[in-house]
Amino acid sequence: MAEEILSARDLNRALLARQMLLAREAAAPVEALGRLLAIQAQLPRTPFIGLWARLAGFKPETLRQAIADRQVVRATAMRGTLYLMTAAAFLALRGSLRTDEAMTLPGGAKTTVAELEPVLALARAHFAEPRAFESFREVLEKAGYSDVRVMAYAARQLLPLVQAASDAAYGFAPGGEFVLTQAYLGQAVGEPAPAELLRRYLAAWGPATPADFSGWSGLKGVAALFGELGDDLITVRDERGKTLYDLKDAPRPGGDTPAPPRFVPDFDAVTQGHQDRARILPAEHAPRIASKNLQVPPMLLVDGFVAGTWRLEAKRRTATVTVTAFETLSDKDRKAVEAEAVDMARTFEPQAEPVVVFA
């Protein structure tokens, strides 16, 4: 039987369905995070906005409580980036993210995990309770290391550390304190299970290529993992003939499925799962969100695709959402975008009067 060919719109709708962006869903934050696997969390506020865009009746205090209860953690995960994940997912999958002994440090120096063991021993002792990385750099300096920032980076990559929750507005203090997972959650991370990591990735971002999964996870040599999923996988092709892999029973709604406007935050998961982002970011708009310092701005989705950027600013008693659309919006879309903006402002700045500005 010939392989199914999916258009860019078909791939877009498959992605939006799995990312819970076709319709807001009646799920609790912990359940939603479990399905999404991980939401980037370089900025503490971004996962809150990301879940607001996906969940019906989302209340920030519900996610804050899940963070305080340690059901949800903020931790270094894929590609050495901070993510928000359920504690269960982090415990199960963190061990899969470093399966090789070799490591390239910032600056290009090559080393091994074994050679870094003295640094890791210092880090295990230091982060047995919540402490800031600045204080660990002081420990390294006292131990005679000159490249303390590089060594601290290595410790953060190699050890399963989570950020301790605080009473800050979005659950974590800027910078914050980190602690060993076992001390914080009472359990050690599980043994490496990279095929399960692949399965969870495809459930949230498929259909995808091995290069997509490698780019998202940071793992190398991943092609063999696809074979481990056996009959659970199917293959499809995109319009250019490229083979994509997917879970057999995952949703793949047609490209004509309606997709309402959505505001997604900086680094949102929907834009970060593929090397070729044509299924979410039109080529003509890509230069408008490119950044020399690797920042990914908050984006507006219209008809499922990136169609602009936005920012939310609160001053005195006014919460202003400024929308910069890349093309002229229809009256229908403009009204829907404005309604979304007002809802976002009321959710995150409830004491302020919402104002929407189209730049």
Summary of the structure (lengths in Angstrom):
residues: 359
radius of gyration: 21.1
end to end distance: 50.2
largest distance: 66.0
contacts: 1127
relative contact order: 0.14
helix: 38%
strand: 20%
